Amino acid sequence: MKERFSDKDVPVVASRELNFTKEEESESLVEFAQRIQTISGDGFAHADTTTRNQITTETFLQGCREKMVAHRAMERNP
């Protein structure tokens, strides 16, 4: 991402990409989480860890195919 966009554009591009990131049918939950962590780590490298974790968690829950699992996770730790 950094090669294609200026530093100030990287978080915007990452945010857009994360908005459309959904778990693939062939993808395990671990693989999906790793993919989101890579995008958020690259896109929000200058953000603090808490902010990156929040972005990653919200994206994971929104993109998870197993909606009951995501719903239970949100209820336990919103």
Backbone atoms as SQL, in Angstrom:
CREATE TABLE atoms (id INTEGER PRIMARY KEY, chain TEXT, resi INTEGER, resn TEXT, atom TEXT, x REAL, y REAL, z REAL);
INSERT INTO atoms VALUES
  (1, 'A', 1, 'MET', 'N', 0.810, -1.184, 0.000),
  (2, 'A', 1, 'MET', 'CA', 0.000, 0.000, 0.000),
  (3, 'A', 1, 'MET', 'C', 0.862, 1.260, 0.000),
  (4, 'A', 2, 'LYS', 'N', 1.919, 1.228, 0.774),
  (5, 'A', 2, 'LYS', 'CA', 2.748, 2.414, 0.941),
  (6, 'A', 2, 'LYS', 'C', 3.411, 2.837, -0.361),
  (7, 'A', 3, 'GLU', 'N', 3.671, 1.877, -1.257),
  (8, 'A', 3, 'GLU', 'CA', 4.300, 2.214, -2.519),
  (9, 'A', 3, 'GLU', 'C', 3.338, 2.970, -3.433),
  (10, 'A', 4, 'ARG', 'N', 2.051, 2.698, -3.300),
  (11, 'A', 4, 'ARG', 'CA', 1.069, 3.277, -4.207),
  (12, 'A', 4, 'ARG', 'C', 0.461, 4.581, -3.716),
  (13, 'A', 5, 'PHE', 'N', 0.508, 4.829, -2.407),
  (14, 'A', 5, 'PHE', 'CA', -0.158, 5.992, -1.846),
  (15, 'A', 5, 'PHE', 'C', 0.778, 6.743, -0.921),
  (16, 'A', 6, 'SER', 'N', 0.529, 8.042, -0.764),
  (17, 'A', 6, 'SER', 'CA', 1.340, 8.811, 0.178),
  (18, 'A', 6, 'SER', 'C', 1.003, 8.374, 1.597),
  (19, 'A', 7, 'ASP', 'N', 1.874, 8.704, 2.551),
  (20, 'A', 7, 'ASP', 'CA', 1.671, 8.286, 3.938),
  (21, 'A', 7, 'ASP', 'C', 0.328, 8.725, 4.493),
  (22, 'A', 8, 'LYS', 'N', -0.135, 9.918, 4.109),
  (23, 'A', 8, 'LYS', 'CA', -1.399, 10.403, 4.652),
  (24, 'A', 8, 'LYS', 'C', -2.599, 9.664, 4.067),
  (25, 'A', 9, 'ASP', 'N', -2.452, 9.054, 2.896),
  (26, 'A', 9, 'ASP', 'CA', -3.544, 8.322, 2.263),
  (27, 'A', 9, 'ASP', 'C', -3.653, 6.875, 2.738),
  (28, 'A', 10, 'VAL', 'N', -2.600, 6.327, 3.286),
  (29, 'A', 10, 'VAL', 'CA', -2.578, 4.913, 3.661),
  (30, 'A', 10, 'VAL', 'C', -3.698, 4.561, 4.641),
  (31, 'A', 11, 'PRO', 'N', -3.929, 5.316, 5.729),
  (32, 'A', 11, 'PRO', 'CA', -5.034, 4.965, 6.633),
  (33, 'A', 11, 'PRO', 'C', -6.406, 5.027, 5.955),
  (34, 'A', 12, 'VAL', 'N', -6.586, 5.959, 5.043),
  (35, 'A', 12, 'VAL', 'CA', -7.867, 6.075, 4.334),
  (36, 'A', 12, 'VAL', 'C', -8.091, 4.847, 3.460),
  (37, 'A', 13, 'VAL', 'N', -7.070, 4.448, 2.740),
  (38, 'A', 13, 'VAL', 'CA', -7.162, 3.271, 1.873),
  (39, 'A', 13, 'VAL', 'C', -7.387, 2.012, 2.713),
  (40, 'A', 14, 'ALA', 'N', -6.662, 1.880, 3.816),
  (41, 'A', 14, 'ALA', 'CA', -6.823, 0.716, 4.694),
  (42, 'A', 14, 'ALA', 'C', -8.223, 0.674, 5.281),
  (43, 'A', 15, 'SER', 'N', -8.740, 1.821, 5.678),
  (44, 'A', 15, 'SER', 'CA', -10.087, 1.888, 6.241),
  (45, 'A', 15, 'SER', 'C', -11.125, 1.424, 5.225),
  (46, 'A', 16, 'ARG', 'N', -10.989, 1.876, 3.996),
  (47, 'A', 16, 'ARG', 'CA', -11.906, 1.435, 2.933),
  (48, 'A', 16, 'ARG', 'C', -11.796, -0.067, 2.700),
  (49, 'A', 17, 'GLU', 'N', -10.568, -0.543, 2.655),
  (50, 'A', 17, 'GLU', 'CA', -10.361, -1.978, 2.426),
  (51, 'A', 17, 'GLU', 'C', -10.974, -2.797, 3.558),
  (52, 'A', 18, 'LEU', 'N', -10.789, -2.353, 4.792),
  (53, 'A', 18, 'LEU', 'CA', -11.345, -3.074, 5.937),
  (54, 'A', 18, 'LEU', 'C', -12.871, -3.056, 5.928),
  (55, 'A', 19, 'ASN', 'N', -13.468, -1.974, 5.435),
  (56, 'A', 19, 'ASN', 'CA', -14.931, -1.896, 5.365),
  (57, 'A', 19, 'ASN', 'C', -15.521, -2.979, 4.471),
  (58, 'A', 20, 'PHE', 'N', -14.751, -3.424, 3.487),
  (59, 'A', 20, 'PHE', 'CA', -15.241, -4.431, 2.549),
  (60, 'A', 20, 'PHE', 'C', -14.648, -5.817, 2.798),
  (61, 'A', 21, 'THR', 'N', -13.900, -5.969, 3.874),
  (62, 'A', 21, 'THR', 'CA', -13.250, -7.244, 4.164),
  (63, 'A', 21, 'THR', 'C', -14.233, -8.185, 4.848),
  (64, 'A', 22, 'LYS', 'N', -14.461, -9.309, 4.225),
  (65, 'A', 22, 'LYS', 'CA', -15.354, -10.337, 4.756),
  (66, 'A', 22, 'LYS', 'C', -14.608, -11.668, 4.764),
  (67, 'A', 23, 'GLU', 'N', -15.000, -12.524, 5.666),
  (68, 'A', 23, 'GLU', 'CA', -14.394, -13.855, 5.748),
  (69, 'A', 23, 'GLU', 'C', -14.773, -14.656, 4.503),
  (70, 'A', 24, 'GLU', 'N', -13.778, -15.221, 3.854),
  (71, 'A', 24, 'GLU', 'CA', -14.009, -16.067, 2.682),
  (72, 'A', 24, 'GLU', 'C', -14.509, -17.432, 3.140),
  (73, 'A', 25, 'GLU', 'N', -15.269, -18.115, 2.281),
  (74, 'A', 25, 'GLU', 'CA', -15.795, -19.432, 2.645),
  (75, 'A', 25, 'GLU', 'C', -14.694, -20.435, 2.932),
  (76, 'A', 26, 'SER', 'N', -13.611, -20.348, 2.201),
  (77, 'A', 26, 'SER', 'CA', -12.519, -21.313, 2.359),
  (78, 'A', 26, 'SER', 'C', -11.542, -20.912, 3.460),
  (79, 'A', 27, 'GLU', 'N', -11.804, -19.811, 4.121),
  (80, 'A', 27, 'GLU', 'CA', -10.873, -19.234, 5.091),
  (81, 'A', 27, 'GLU', 'C', -11.268, -19.616, 6.521),
  (82, 'A', 28, 'SER', 'N', -10.293, -20.003, 7.325),
  (83, 'A', 28, 'SER', 'CA', -10.566, -20.267, 8.741),
  (84, 'A', 28, 'SER', 'C', -10.649, -18.939, 9.484),
  (85, 'A', 29, 'LEU', 'N', -11.176, -18.976, 10.702),
  (86, 'A', 29, 'LEU', 'CA', -11.248, -17.754, 11.514),
  (87, 'A', 29, 'LEU', 'C', -9.857, -17.195, 11.797),
  (88, 'A', 30, 'VAL', 'N', -8.892, -18.082, 11.991),
  (89, 'A', 30, 'VAL', 'CA', -7.516, -17.648, 12.255),
  (90, 'A', 30, 'VAL', 'C', -6.942, -16.943, 11.028),
  (91, 'A', 31, 'GLU', 'N', -7.147, -17.516, 9.851),
  (92, 'A', 31, 'GLU', 'CA', -6.651, -16.897, 8.617),
  (93, 'A', 31, 'GLU', 'C', -7.310, -15.535, 8.384),
  (94, 'A', 32, 'PHE', 'N', -8.611, -15.466, 8.643),
  (95, 'A', 32, 'PHE', 'CA', -9.338, -14.209, 8.494),
  (96, 'A', 32, 'PHE', 'C', -8.788, -13.155, 9.454),
  (97, 'A', 33, 'ALA', 'N', -8.572, -13.536, 10.697),
  (98, 'A', 33, 'ALA', 'CA', -8.018, -12.605, 11.694),
  (99, 'A', 33, 'ALA', 'C', -6.629, -12.130, 11.281),
  (100, 'A', 34, 'GLN', 'N', -5.810, -13.029, 10.769),
  (101, 'A', 34, 'GLN', 'CA', -4.459, -12.653, 10.335),
  (102, 'A', 34, 'GLN', 'C', -4.502, -11.683, 9.160),
  (103, 'A', 35, 'ARG', 'N', -5.438, -11.902, 8.257),
  (104, 'A', 35, 'ARG', 'CA', -5.570, -11.010, 7.094),
  (105, 'A', 35, 'ARG', 'C', -5.959, -9.597, 7.547),
  (106, 'A', 36, 'ILE', 'N', -6.882, -9.518, 8.488),
  (107, 'A', 36, 'ILE', 'CA', -7.296, -8.216, 9.017),
  (108, 'A', 36, 'ILE', 'C', -6.145, -7.553, 9.768),
  (109, 'A', 37, 'GLN', 'N', -5.415, -8.332, 10.554),
  (110, 'A', 37, 'GLN', 'CA', -4.282, -7.769, 11.297),
  (111, 'A', 37, 'GLN', 'C', -3.223, -7.210, 10.351),
  (112, 'A', 38, 'THR', 'N', -2.998, -7.875, 9.244),
  (113, 'A', 38, 'THR', 'CA', -2.020, -7.395, 8.265),
  (114, 'A', 38, 'THR', 'C', -2.460, -6.062, 7.668),
  (115, 'A', 39, 'ILE', 'N', -3.720, -5.981, 7.273),
  (116, 'A', 39, 'ILE', 'CA', -4.234, -4.744, 6.677),
  (117, 'A', 39, 'ILE', 'C', -4.191, -3.605, 7.691),
  (118, 'A', 40, 'SER', 'N', -4.662, -3.857, 8.905),
  (119, 'A', 40, 'SER', 'CA', -4.692, -2.784, 9.910),
  (120, 'A', 40, 'SER', 'C', -3.286, -2.428, 10.381),
  (121, 'A', 41, 'GLY', 'N', -2.399, -3.403, 10.454),
  (122, 'A', 41, 'GLY', 'CA', -1.019, -3.120, 10.844),
  (123, 'A', 41, 'GLY', 'C', -0.303, -2.250, 9.828),
  (124, 'A', 42, 'ASP', 'N', -0.519, -2.544, 8.541),
  (125, 'A', 42, 'ASP', 'CA', 0.081, -1.741, 7.473),
  (126, 'A', 42, 'ASP', 'C', -0.575, -0.364, 7.375),
  (127, 'A', 43, 'GLY', 'N', -1.886, -0.347, 7.470),
  (128, 'A', 43, 'GLY', 'CA', -2.622, 0.892, 7.256),
  (129, 'A', 43, 'GLY', 'C', -2.618, 1.858, 8.420),
  (130, 'A', 44, 'PHE', 'N', -2.470, 1.314, 9.615),
  (131, 'A', 44, 'PHE', 'CA', -2.521, 2.155, 10.812),
  (132, 'A', 44, 'PHE', 'C', -1.256, 1.986, 11.644),
  (133, 'A', 45, 'ALA', 'N', -0.133, 1.935, 10.959),
  (134, 'A', 45, 'ALA', 'CA', 1.155, 1.715, 11.629),
  (135, 'A', 45, 'ALA', 'C', 1.479, 2.801, 12.645),
  (136, 'A', 46, 'HIS', 'N', 0.992, 4.005, 12.414),
  (137, 'A', 46, 'HIS', 'CA', 1.297, 5.118, 13.319),
  (138, 'A', 46, 'HIS', 'C', 0.291, 5.242, 14.462),
  (139, 'A', 47, 'ALA', 'N', -0.773, 4.454, 14.425),
  (140, 'A', 47, 'ALA', 'CA', -1.774, 4.497, 15.496),
  (141, 'A', 47, 'ALA', 'C', -1.272, 3.696, 16.697),
  (142, 'A', 48, 'ASP', 'N', -1.805, 4.024, 17.866),
  (143, 'A', 48, 'ASP', 'CA', -1.403, 3.272, 19.055),
  (144, 'A', 48, 'ASP', 'C', -2.027, 1.877, 19.013),
  (145, 'A', 49, 'THR', 'N', -1.480, 0.989, 19.815),
  (146, 'A', 49, 'THR', 'CA', -1.901, -0.415, 19.821),
  (147, 'A', 49, 'THR', 'C', -3.378, -0.569, 20.149),
  (148, 'A', 50, 'THR', 'N', -3.875, 0.206, 21.095),
  (149, 'A', 50, 'THR', 'CA', -5.284, 0.112, 21.486),
  (150, 'A', 50, 'THR', 'C', -6.193, 0.439, 20.308),
  (151, 'A', 51, 'THR', 'N', -5.869, 1.480, 19.585),
  (152, 'A', 51, 'THR', 'CA', -6.673, 1.872, 18.424),
  (153, 'A', 51, 'THR', 'C', -6.629, 0.800, 17.349),
  (154, 'A', 52, 'ARG', 'N', -5.439, 0.290, 17.050),
  (155, 'A', 52, 'ARG', 'CA', -5.309, -0.782, 16.046),
  (156, 'A', 52, 'ARG', 'C', -6.098, -2.018, 16.460),
  (157, 'A', 53, 'ASN', 'N', -6.027, -2.384, 17.737),
  (158, 'A', 53, 'ASN', 'CA', -6.771, -3.554, 18.219),
  (159, 'A', 53, 'ASN', 'C', -8.274, -3.350, 18.090),
  (160, 'A', 54, 'GLN', 'N', -8.747, -2.150, 18.381),
  (161, 'A', 54, 'GLN', 'CA', -10.172, -1.856, 18.271),
  (162, 'A', 54, 'GLN', 'C', -10.634, -1.952, 16.813),
  (163, 'A', 55, 'ILE', 'N', -9.862, -1.380, 15.909),
  (164, 'A', 55, 'ILE', 'CA', -10.191, -1.437, 14.482),
  (165, 'A', 55, 'ILE', 'C', -10.208, -2.888, 14.006),
  (166, 'A', 56, 'THR', 'N', -9.205, -3.643, 14.399),
  (167, 'A', 56, 'THR', 'CA', -9.097, -5.047, 13.998),
  (168, 'A', 56, 'THR', 'C', -10.264, -5.862, 14.535),
  (169, 'A', 57, 'THR', 'N', -10.598, -5.673, 15.795),
  (170, 'A', 57, 'THR', 'CA', -11.690, -6.421, 16.424),
  (171, 'A', 57, 'THR', 'C', -13.025, -6.103, 15.768),
  (172, 'A', 58, 'GLU', 'N', -13.310, -4.831, 15.553),
  (173, 'A', 58, 'GLU', 'CA', -14.577, -4.440, 14.926),
  (174, 'A', 58, 'GLU', 'C', -14.693, -4.997, 13.512),
  (175, 'A', 59, 'THR', 'N', -13.602, -4.949, 12.765),
  (176, 'A', 59, 'THR', 'CA', -13.614, -5.484, 11.402),
  (177, 'A', 59, 'THR', 'C', -13.840, -6.989, 11.421),
  (178, 'A', 60, 'PHE', 'N', -13.178, -7.679, 12.348),
  (179, 'A', 60, 'PHE', 'CA', -13.342, -9.131, 12.462),
  (180, 'A', 60, 'PHE', 'C', -14.801, -9.481, 12.742),
  (181, 'A', 61, 'LEU', 'N', -15.398, -8.809, 13.713),
  (182, 'A', 61, 'LEU', 'CA', -16.774, -9.115, 14.091),
  (183, 'A', 61, 'LEU', 'C', -17.751, -8.796, 12.966),
  (184, 'A', 62, 'GLN', 'N', -17.534, -7.723, 12.250),
  (185, 'A', 62, 'GLN', 'CA', -18.427, -7.349, 11.151),
  (186, 'A', 62, 'GLN', 'C', -18.276, -8.268, 9.945),
  (187, 'A', 63, 'GLY', 'N', -17.075, -8.779, 9.721),
  (188, 'A', 63, 'GLY', 'CA', -16.830, -9.594, 8.537),
  (189, 'A', 63, 'GLY', 'C', -16.945, -11.087, 8.755),
  (190, 'A', 64, 'CYS', 'N', -17.161, -11.489, 9.987),
  (191, 'A', 64, 'CYS', 'CA', -17.247, -12.909, 10.339),
  (192, 'A', 64, 'CYS', 'C', -18.501, -13.539, 9.729),
  (193, 'A', 65, 'ARG', 'N', -18.343, -14.679, 9.068),
  (194, 'A', 65, 'ARG', 'CA', -19.486, -15.379, 8.470),
  (195, 'A', 65, 'ARG', 'C', -20.401, -15.971, 9.527),
  (196, 'A', 66, 'GLU', 'N', -19.832, -16.389, 10.642),
  (197, 'A', 66, 'GLU', 'CA', -20.618, -17.003, 11.713),
  (198, 'A', 66, 'GLU', 'C', -21.158, -15.897, 12.616),
  (199, 'A', 67, 'LYS', 'N', -22.323, -15.386, 12.258),
  (200, 'A', 67, 'LYS', 'CA', -22.884, -14.224, 12.944),
  (201, 'A', 67, 'LYS', 'C', -23.205, -14.508, 14.410),
  (202, 'A', 68, 'MET', 'N', -23.565, -15.724, 14.739),
  (203, 'A', 68, 'MET', 'CA', -23.849, -16.054, 16.145),
  (204, 'A', 68, 'MET', 'C', -22.581, -15.955, 16.982),
  (205, 'A', 69, 'VAL', 'N', -21.466, -16.398, 16.448),
  (206, 'A', 69, 'VAL', 'CA', -20.186, -16.306, 17.151),
  (207, 'A', 69, 'VAL', 'C', -19.823, -14.841, 17.358),
  (208, 'A', 70, 'ALA', 'N', -19.970, -14.040, 16.326),
  (209, 'A', 70, 'ALA', 'CA', -19.662, -12.610, 16.430),
  (210, 'A', 70, 'ALA', 'C', -20.589, -11.932, 17.428),
  (211, 'A', 71, 'HIS', 'N', -21.863, -12.278, 17.390),
  (212, 'A', 71, 'HIS', 'CA', -22.837, -11.680, 18.306),
  (213, 'A', 71, 'HIS', 'C', -22.501, -12.025, 19.754),
  (214, 'A', 72, 'ARG', 'N', -22.164, -13.276, 20.014),
  (215, 'A', 72, 'ARG', 'CA', -21.789, -13.681, 21.383),
  (216, 'A', 72, 'ARG', 'C', -20.531, -12.958, 21.845),
  (217, 'A', 73, 'ALA', 'N', -19.581, -12.813, 20.956),
  (218, 'A', 73, 'ALA', 'CA', -18.339, -12.118, 21.311),
  (219, 'A', 73, 'ALA', 'C', -18.613, -10.659, 21.650),
  (220, 'A', 74, 'MET', 'N', -19.485, -10.016, 20.899),
  (221, 'A', 74, 'MET', 'CA', -19.818, -8.618, 21.179),
  (222, 'A', 74, 'MET', 'C', -20.556, -8.483, 22.507),
  (223, 'A', 75, 'GLU', 'N', -21.417, -9.435, 22.822),
  (224, 'A', 75, 'GLU', 'CA', -22.149, -9.389, 24.093),
  (225, 'A', 75, 'GLU', 'C', -21.214, -9.560, 25.277),
  (226, 'A', 76, 'ARG', 'N', -20.215, -10.399, 25.130),
  (227, 'A', 76, 'ARG', 'CA', -19.284, -10.671, 26.231),
  (228, 'A', 76, 'ARG', 'C', -18.330, -9.523, 26.473),
  (229, 'A', 77, 'ASN', 'N', -17.885, -8.871, 25.393),
  (230, 'A', 77, 'ASN', 'CA', -16.893, -7.811, 25.530),
  (231, 'A', 77, 'ASN', 'C', -17.118, -6.756, 24.446),
  (232, 'A', 78, 'PRO', 'N', -18.080, -5.868, 24.659),
  (233, 'A', 78, 'PRO', 'CA', -18.418, -4.892, 23.612),
  (234, 'A', 78, 'PRO', 'C', -17.295, -3.920, 23.324);
